[in-house]
Amino acid sequence: MSVRKIVVPGTQVLLLAGLSVSTLALNPVREYRQTPDMYGMNYREIWITTEDGYKLYGWYFPATVESKKYIIISDDGDGNMADNLELVSMLLSIGYHVITYDYRGFGKSQDFNIDPRVYVYPQFIKDLEAVIKFCRKEFGVVKYDLFGIGIGAGISIGVAANRVEVVKVIADGPFLKLEEIRKRYPTYKGQQVIIPFGYNKRYEPFYALEQPKPTLKKILIIVGENDKIVGPADIKQWLKEVKQARKLVELHVVPGVTNDQTFEVDKEAYFKVVREFLLSD
């Protein structure tokens, strides 16, 4: 079991981030080990319907100051959105409205048959797109930033490149090419992983930025120096090959760690990079 000791600003409480019990690609968890209520966070529950009829569950955290800045967090496919409450508190502290949600089959979202050997489902693209559409209607705002972790990072880049609502993206440990993920998993994770045939290459980050929407202004990619699945060399090669990626992407490498440790190793330094990126022009 891994426990993250997390203090939400204004509290003296420890948050339990969840169990690291699976080395498989996806690890959906239904139970919320922590909720915003436990820490006195201001929020409300939201329900979102996808274009194919699935009901997604989410939390909306209003900004603590007058603000027109909104950001949507997409999780890494291990656990559920409750694992990201510290990140939520950090983003609230710089004046953002924050929206979190669970993919189908995770948390309280509608049942969906998930094979844990699958790396990412194309349906998760529909989930994020549904959240964006819901937010446009609910809040009357047309511009959003995205924050993705793991598979959520890759999904966020793909969706951002194909929708006009997204301005900035933070992608912590994204996939670039699914075929490369399939090839590397057995060597570096000790298991086979399934890549769905139905994943549209237009949404794979490597290809998505060949012709992104002009409204997408900047992408911050965070990777660990030692990661073997998607590391700094992979991002740099991508930037060499794709001109539009060079124009949009800023790369931040966290020294001495893999992608699942970028946040934990130095949270203050991590959030400094995030804050400066989001608050810059």
N, C-alpha and C positions, 0 to 999 in steps of 0.2 A: 504494500500500500504506500502511495506517495501522498504526503500531506503538505499543502502550501500554507504557510502562515501569512495571512493577508490582513492588513488593517485598512478598513474603509475610512476615509477622512471623516473626522467627527465621531468616531467610535473607538472603542478599545477592545474589539472583538476579533477572534480568530475565525477565519473562514476555512471550511474544509472543501478543498477543490475537487476531490473525488478520487476514485481508485484507478490506478493504472494496472488493470488486470488482464489486458488483452494485447497481444502483439499482432493481432489481425488488423486489416486495413480499417474497417469500420467497427465501432463499438458503441452502439446506441444505448443510452441509459434513460429509462423512463422516470425514475425518481429524482426529484430535485433535492440535493443534499443541503442546499442553502437557498434561501429566497430573499428578495429585497426586504420583505417584512422583518426578517430577523435582525436587520441592521438599520431600521428606520429610514430606508431609502424611499423617496417619493417616486411613485410609478403607478401605472395602471395596466391591467391585462388587455391584450388585443387578440382578436381572432381574424385570420386572413384566409381567403379562399383563393386557391390557385386556378389557373385556366383549365386544368383538367379535374377540378372539383375536390381537391384535397383541402382539409381544414388545418391550418397551421396556428400554433400558439406562440404568442410573443409577449414581450414587456416593453412598454414605452416609458422612458425616463425623461421628464421635461427638464429643460435647462434651468439652472439655478439663477440665471440672470436673463434679461431681455435678449433674445437671440434669434437669428434666422439660420443658424448653422445646424444641420442635421447629419447624423452618421448612423449607418446600419452595420451591425457586427454579424459576420458569418463564422460559425464555429468550425473546428477541425475534424468533426466526425467521430470524436472520442469523448463520450459523456453527453453533455447537453449545454444549453446556453447559460445555465447557472454557474458554470466554471469561469465565466468571464465577468463576474461582478466587480472585481477590482479594476479591470480595464474600463468598465462602465464608469466607475467613480472617478477615474483619472480623466476621462473625456468630459464628464460633467464639470470638472474643475476648471476647464478652459472654455466653458460657455457653450457646449454642444447639447442639443437634444439627442438622446441616444435610443436607438431601437435595436432590440435583440429578438431573435426568433429561433425556433427549432425546426430543422428539416423534418419532412414527413418521416414517421417512424421513430422520432426522437422526442423525449420529454412528453408533453401533453398533446403534441401534434398527432394528427390522425394516423392510424395504423398503416404501415407500409412494410412489405416483406423485404427485409434487408439481409443479404448474404454477407457475412463479415469478411469474406475473402475479396469482395468487390472494393476497389480503391475509391471510386466515386460514382454516383449515379447521375445520369444526365437530367433526371427529374429534379435534382437539387438546383439546377439552373432556373427551372420554372418556379421553384420556391422563392429564390431571391428576387426574381422579376416580379412575382406576386406581391412581395413585401414593398418593393419600390412603387408599384401601382397603387397599393393600399395607402401608402404614405402620401402620395400625391393627392389622392382624393380626401384623405382624412385631415391633413394639415395644410392643404392648399399651397404647398411649396413644390417647386419644380426642380430644384437643384439639391443633390445629396452627395455626401462623401461615403465611401465604403471602407470597412476595416475587415480583412479576412485573415484567418489563421489556418495553416495547413491546407486541406482541400478547400476550405472557405476562401483562402487567399487566391488560389487558382480560379475558383468560380467568380470571385469578385472582379478580377482582371478581365475575364472573358465577358461577363455581363456589362462591365463598364465600357468596354470597347464597342459594344453593340447597342447601347442605349444613350439617349441624349440627356438623361437626367444627371448623370454622374460627372463630377468635376475632378475629385481627387480620390486616390485609392492607396491604402496601406495594405501591403501583402506580406505577411510574415510566413516564410517558408512555403511559397507556392510551388505547385507543379508547373512545368512548362509544356512538355510533350508527354502524353499518356503512354505512348509506346516505350519511351525511355524509362518511365516508372516501372512498367512491366518487366523490362530487362534487368533493372538494377535491384529490384526487391529481393529476389532469391539470394543474391550475393551479399547484400548489406543488411537485410532483415531476416534472412533464413527462412523465407516462405515464398510461395507463389502468390501472385495477386492477379485478380481478374479485372480487365479493362473492358467496359461495356462497348459493344459495337455501335450503339446508338448515339455516342457522344459526338456532337457536331464539331468538326475541327475549327470552325469559325469561333468557337468558344474556348478552345485550348489557347492559353496565353501566348505561346510562341507564334501562333498564326493569327490570333485576334488582333495583335497590334500591327499587322501589316497594313490594315486600313481602318484605324479606329475612328469613332465619331469625333468630330472637331471640338465638341464640348468637353472632352476628356483632356485635362490640362497637365496633370502630374501623377506619377506613381512612385511611391516609396516601397522598395523591396528590401526586406530584412531577411538575412540568412546567417546561419552559423558557419564559422570558418571551417569546421571539421565535418560538415554534413556531406555524406556520400551519395544521397539520393538526388538532392538539388542543392548544389553548393555555389560558392562565388564564381568558380570557373565556368559553370553552366550559364549563369546570368551574364557574365562578360562575353561569352561566345554568342549568346542571343543578341546582345547589344551590337556586336560586330556584324551580325547577319541581317538584322532587321532595322532599317533606317528609322522608322517611326518609334521603335522602342528606344533607340538612342536619344531621341528628342524628349521622350516622356519620362524615362525611368531614372530615378536616383537609387543607388545601391548603398545599403548600410550593412557591413559585415561585423557580426559580433565575434570577437576573437575567442578561440579556445573551446567552442561549444558546437553542438549539433543544433538542428532547427527546433527541436523540442525543448531547448534550454535557453533560447534567446531572451525570453522575458525574465526568467528566474535568476539568471546569473548576476544581473545588476539592474534592478527595476528603475532606479533613479535615472541611470544613463539611458535606458530604453525609452522611458517616457520623455526625456529631454529631446531625443531625436524625433519622436512622434509629435510632440508639442510644436517644435520648431517647423516641422514640415506642414502641419495643419494650419498653423497661424501665419505662414509665409504667403506672399502673393502668388 
